[in-house]
């Protein structure tokens, strides 16, 4: 899921249209499925669900989406830097955190 997300954002940053709301919803659905059942990630799941709802709204609120992306970036960075973080995926999480911040700042 991490590699799929990084690839989608990297590809989206190179195109004029960026990442579409539909692509965002698909990524969120994948993450929600991947994170399902982990009691330590309740707040992360809540933010993902809230972002999913906002992306599907007829009039998405850009400021709210920016705020949610910032929260998700912070949470991703905390996991990457946490005491149990190890292995090559931690660098991917740090990259994802940066990408989420940059993407949110462009909205």
Order of alpha helices (4+ residues) and beta strands (2+ residues): alpha-alpha-alpha-alpha-alpha
